[in-house]
Amino acid sequence: MQSDAEIAKMVLNGEKQAFAVLVERYERPVRAVALNVLGDYHRAADAAQDAFVKAYEKLPGLRKPSSFGPWLMKIARRCALDSARRPHKEGRLEPDVAAAIEDPNGQLDPGKQMLLAAVSKLPRAERQVIMLRYFGGHTVKDVAKIAARSIGTVTKQLSRAHQRLRKILKEAEL
């Protein structure tokens, strides 16, 4: 499997179709970031699409192709924030966490359903770092860059989220 940096270089060298590999690789994490900010699946999908378009346009300005993932997540967050500032007709919905990470068959096992229900009950900041870290597969350092927080803050939020999840899941077993 080629690295993000290799694929980015291919795109910059004229192989535009190679960008589709990056889109496929990052579609779920980008959508999850947007969903976390917006709380509406359809608006998040639009913001994710905007993020990929902006990333494609700004790819020549990327200084470190090896940090494509965090760079893209930052763009996704900004696109979602831009979308949140724009007026919309529908009411704001609670985030559907499962929609951001559903498997290709649309099926979730009961354990995963319980975990996702617990994650959706977390405060927004904690939910965001959990989604990025565990469902998006990012390092703590990358989560800090994407969320525009310090590494210490992200570590503390992850710790609090773990404690809350344990409590929520323990109560759910009763």
Secondary structure as GFF3:
##gff-version 3
##sequence-region A 1 174
A	DSSP	alpha_helix	4	12	.	.	.	ID=ss1
A	DSSP	three_ten_helix	16	18	.	.	.	ID=ss2
A	DSSP	alpha_helix	19	38	.	.	.	ID=ss3
A	DSSP	alpha_helix	41	58	.	.	.	ID=ss4
A	DSSP	three_ten_helix	59	61	.	.	.	ID=ss5
A	DSSP	three_ten_helix	65	67	.	.	.	ID=ss6
A	DSSP	alpha_helix	68	85	.	.	.	ID=ss7
A	DSSP	alpha_helix	97	101	.	.	.	ID=ss8
A	DSSP	alpha_helix	110	120	.	.	.	ID=ss9
A	DSSP	alpha_helix	124	130	.	.	.	ID=ss10
A	DSSP	pi_helix	131	135	.	.	.	ID=ss11
A	DSSP	alpha_helix	140	147	.	.	.	ID=ss12
A	DSSP	alpha_helix	151	173	.	.	.	ID=ss13
###
